[in-house]
Amino acid sequence: MLSRDSDSFLPFTQSYAFGEWQVASGRKVWRFVIENGGKQVGFFQIIKYPLAFGKSYLYIPHGPVLFEKLDERFLQSLKETLSCIEKKEKAVFTRFDFFPVVADQKIFHKYFNQPSAYAERGSYFQPKVDWVIDLSKDEEALLGNMMKDGRYSINLASRKGTTAEMVAGDDMQEYFDIFYGLMQETAKRDGFRLHPEEYYRNIFGTAGNGNADIALFIAENNKKVLSAHLIAYFGRTAFDLYGGSSGDSRELMPNYALQWQAIRKSKLKGCLLYNFGAVEADGGRSGKFGGISLFKQKFGGEILNYGQSFDSVSSQFWYNLYNFRKLVKRRN
């Protein structure tokens, strides 16, 4: 696998485009550059999310991003910066997880809390485990690294007349209703929640404006769109962010045709990594999303683990109450 210390493999959640999507959804965003001796050694953006009783929490998803090894001076500065914003915004805590993963995390405990596993879960918290493919290999090697079922399904899609294509720029608007409809169908079928429709409309509205490098991939058969996924590009990584598919005509293998086309186009675009997004936390194929995990793994690749989360706590009382509510919700 290629080194993940490279600035080619940056988390999309720390991109300018992702921050602008949050702003368009009415959330407050702060952006910071980390410097050492006049040299930029990292960056991060903070997003504010509401809680009950006028409170809030702050989140640095898969960040801060570091290009050099951190030291204790940076942790002190980070704590001071976060504390200042927390006080002003009535934020109970700020959650973050460094990228790339910091090997020795013992020093964090001097300044920050480590959240319980149940408290890390939430609609807006990013997954801890993604599935990725190394795109530095040629297409023959990529196919060779797939599971047999993956290669078979790609070929079967072709034999059955299922095709996939990339749609970019203003042309994406034509497919929004189809995309969102497939997302709704998939969410209902697989039991997960969506952002409000306006959130996705805002994303489509940024296509071609220079602030976001995104494309829509669709798979269709007999002129009917059966699958649609939104792919974003940041650094030299392609990110499969959002997508949905029809529960009908699965025998036509639209998802396999779409993903293979997205992988090929991302490689031609110069990407070195293709990120399928979350899989089961242990990388296994059991659990609520075991089927989705297995589908992604059929394309070959490996797990990308993100670091342990840490919390900067401004109010211990409200923080304990937040954690208690999360615990009760989990048990119910």
N, C-alpha and C positions, 0 to 999 in steps of 0.2 A: 504494500500500500504506500502511496505517496505520503510524504511527511505532512502532518497536519499543523506543523508550526508555520507553514508558509502562509503569507497573506493572501494567497489565492483561495484559501478555504475559510472564508469569513462567514459567520452566521448571518442569514438574511434578516433576522430580527434586530440586527444592529445597523441595518442599511438606512440611508436617508429616506428611501421610498417607503419602507415599513413605518418609519416615524410619521411621515406625511399621511399615511393611511389612518393612523391613530388620531392625528390632528383633525382630519376630515370627519372622524367619528365623534368629535367633541372632546377628545382627551388632551390633556396638557402634556407636552413633551419638552424635555431639556436635553441638550447635547453638549458633550464635553470632549476636549482633547487632552490627553495625558502627555506631559512633556517632562523630560529629564535633561538638564543641561542645554536647553534650547532645542532639543531633538524630540520629535514626536515618537512616543513609544507605545501609544495605545489610544483608544477612544471608547466612548460609551454614550448611550442615550437612555434616559429615564422616562418611563410612562406612568402617568397617574391614573389609578382606578378607584372608583367610589366604594365606600362602605356605608353601613347604616349610621344614623345619628350624626351626619355631617362629617364623619371620619373618612379616611382614604388609606390606600397603601400605594407604595411606589414600586416599580418593577424594572429591572435591567435584564431583559431576556437574553440569555446566553452572552452575558457580558459582565464586566468590562472586557473588551478585546485588548490583549497585550501582545506586543511585538518583542518585548524583552522581559527578563525575569524580574518579578516584582520584589520590592523590599519593604521593610516595616514603615519607612517614611511615607510610602504611598498609601499603605493601609490607614495610617493616622490621618492623612489628608483626605482620603475617601470618607472615613468616618465623620470628619468635621463637615465636609461638603454635604453629605447625606443628612446629617443632623440639622443643619441649617434649613434645608429644603423641607424636611419632615415637620419642623416646627412651624414654618410658614404655611404649609399646606394641610396641617392637622393630620398628617400621615402617621398611622400607628407603627408602621415598619416599612423598610425597603428590602426587597429580595433581589439577590443577584447570584450568578454562578460564572466564574471567570472562563474565558475562552482564549487559547486552548486551556485544557484542564491543568491546574497548578498541582504539581506532584506532591509537595509537602503542604498540607492544609492545616497543620496543627496551629500555626501562628494566627490563623483566622479567629480561633476561639478566644483570643485575648481581646478582640474588638467586637465580635459579632456572635449572634446566636445561630445554632444549627437547627432548622425547623424539623419537626417530626414528620415522618413519611406521609401521614394522612393530611398534614397541613400543606404539603407541597402540591397537592392536587387541586385543580381549579380550572374553570373555563378558559382563563387567560394565561395560565402558566404553561410554559413550553415543555414538550416531552423531554425525558432524560436519555432516551435511546432512539436513534434514527438508523435507517438502513441506507447504505451508500454503495455506489459502484465506481470503481476506478476507470475513468474514461481514457486514460493514456494508452490503453491497449487498442489494437485494431478491431474491426467489427467481427472478424473471424474468431479472434480470441474472446471477445465479449460473448459471442454465441456459445463458444466452447465452455465457458465458465458457468453458463446457466444450468439449471436442473433440466433433465431430459424433458419433463413436462412443460417447462417454459418454452424451449425450442419448438416442441411439437405444437403448442398452442399458437405460437406466432405463425408457423407454417400453415396450420389449419385455418387461421383467420384469413390468410391470403387465398387459400383454395376456395373458401366459401364466399369470396368477393368482398370481404370487409377491408376498407381502406382507412387510412389515417392521414391527416394533414395539419399543418401549422397555420394558425390565423393570427395576424399581428396588427398593431396600430388601430386605426379607426374601424377596420373591418370587424374587430372583435365585438363591437356594439350590436351587430346583427345577430349574434349568438347568445346575448346575455340571458334572455328569457329561457332558452333551451338549457343553458348551463345551470341556471338557478333551479329550474324545474328538476333536473337530474340530481342536483345537490339535495333538494328536498326529499326526493324519492329515496335516495341513498341513506340520508339521515334517519328517515322513518324506518327503513329496512334494518339498518345496523345499530340503531339506538344511540346516536350521538346528536349533540346540539349544534345549531348553526349560529353564526353572527346574524344580526338583522340584515334584511335584504339590501338596505342602503349601504351597508359596509362593502358589499361586493360590487354594488353599482359604482361606488367611489373608486374602487380599484380599477374597474374597467375604464373609468373616466380618465385615469392617468396614463393609459396606453398611448404611446406616441408623443407624450409631452416632454420627454427628456429626463424626467425625474424617476422613472421606473422602467426597467428593462424586463418586460413581461410578454408572454405569448399564450394563446389558447390553443390547445391541441384537441381535435375532435376525431372520433372514429365513427364511421357510418357504413351502412349497408343498404343498398336499394334506396339511396337518397334520404335515409332516415338516420339522424344522429343518435347513436346508442351510448356514447360515452364522451365526456368533456372534462379536461383538466387544465387548470391555470398553472403555468410554469413561470418562475421568476429566476433571473440571473443576477448574481452578485459575486464579485471577485471572479473566480473561474469555476464557479459551482452553479449547477442548475438545481432549482428547488421545486419539487412537486408540492405546491401549497394547498390547493383545494381542487376537489373533483367529485364527479358523480357519474353514475351509470344506470342504465335501465335494467330493471329486473327481468325483463323479457329478452329473448334472443341471446341468452348467454352462450348458447352453443355456437354463436358466430364469433366469439372471442374478441369483442371490441376492445376490452381493456389491454389485452396483450398487443394488439395492433397499435394502439395509441402509445403505450409505454415504449415500445421498440422504436417507433417513429420519433418520440420525444428524446430518447437516448441518442439516436443517430443524429438528429438535428443539433442537439446540445454539443455533441462531439465536433461536428462541423463548425459550430460557433466558436470553438476553442476552449470549451469547458474541460476541466480535468476531473471533475467529480459530478456525479448525479446523485442527488439526495431524494430518496423516496419519501422521507418523513418518518413518522413514528412507527415503531413496532412494539410488541409486548416488552415490558421493562426488562425481562430476563432474556430477551431475544428468542423466546420460545414460540411455539405455535399453538399453545393452549390459551385459555382465558377469553375474555370478551372479544378481543380483537385478534384472536389467533388466526382466523381465516385470512384477514387482511395481511397479517405478518407473513403467512406462508406464501401468499400471492407475490409479495415484494421479494421474498427470498428466492423465488423461482428464477429471478433474473440474474442470480449470482450476486456477489458483493460481500459486505461484512457490516458488523455493527459499528456505529459511531457513538461512543458514550460521552455524555456531557458531565460536567463536574457536579459535586454536591452543592446544594443551595445553602446560602447563608443569609441571615436577616440582621439588618441594623434596626434595633428596636428603640422607639422614642417614648412609648408609653407601655410599661409592663402590664398595667391593669387591662388596657384594651387589647393588648397582644394576647394575654391569657384568655380573655373572653373570645377573641377570634379563634384561637386554637380549640377552645372548648366547643364552640359552635361547629367547627369542622369535625371534631370527634363524634359529636352527637349525630351529625348528618351522615357520617360514614357508617355508624352502627345501625342507622335506620334504613 
